Amino acid sequence: MLTALLSGQEMRASMLAAEARVRPATASSHLNKLTEAGFVRVRSQGRFRYYQLANAEVAELIEMMERLAPLRPIRSLAESNRVRALRIARSNYDHLAGRVAVDVMDALLRLGHIEGADALVTTKTTHHEPLSLTDDGAHHLASFGLTITDADYTFVSHVDALEARPHIAGSLGMRLLDEFLRLNWFRRVANSRVLVPTETGRTALLAICTADGSACDLAATC
């Protein structure tokens, strides 16, 4: 249920029960405990209760636990398709994760648009490393219609749970996800973390990732 809530969206208890494959009463019991512990918050509307992760710190904790947890065995074609979609692009509460996210990070690193990137090489972990976007990096992203403000220059890297490579989180990660959705580069799948790249998004993201002439498997991935 907690990983389902990494979509960043509110979900009803019945949806979370279905996601966890448990009875609604069992889900409600666990959700009450999670609410009391401060992991989730709840909003009542009529006879329904809507749950959401309490804050970004809880999301980060779950994301780190995802990296340590063993992958669940895939037992059906539907599960295989779902995992593939999650690996391509998904929301981690307030920022983009998946292969697309690490490809964007890789491109900005290659282009020298990220300052403090030596930390990604000299430390054993690339989770929560403080980094900053250069002016050239901001101009590069702005050339594709993305709005980057001064407050978005500093950010942190997170190790992607499925790709084991860093992606952009923090303030810049939040801004990029908002902008990707505003520009219709991705569409959300209802009640899911999955983000599906649109044709416009594929074209723009491929241009961002190949701006230096480097090859990128983004087209095949998406």
Secondary structure, 3 states (H helix, E strand, C coil): CCCHHHHCCCEEHHHHHHHHCCCHHHHHHHHHHHHHCCCEEEEEECCEEEEEECCHHHHHHHHHHHHHCCCCCCCCHHHHHHHHHHHHCEEECCEEECHHHHHHHHHHHHCCCEECCCHHHHCCCCCCEEEEECHHHHHHHHCCCCCCCHHHCEEEEEECCCCCCEEECHHHHHHHHHHHHHCCCEEECCCCCEEEECHHHHHHHHHHHCCCCCCCCHHHHC
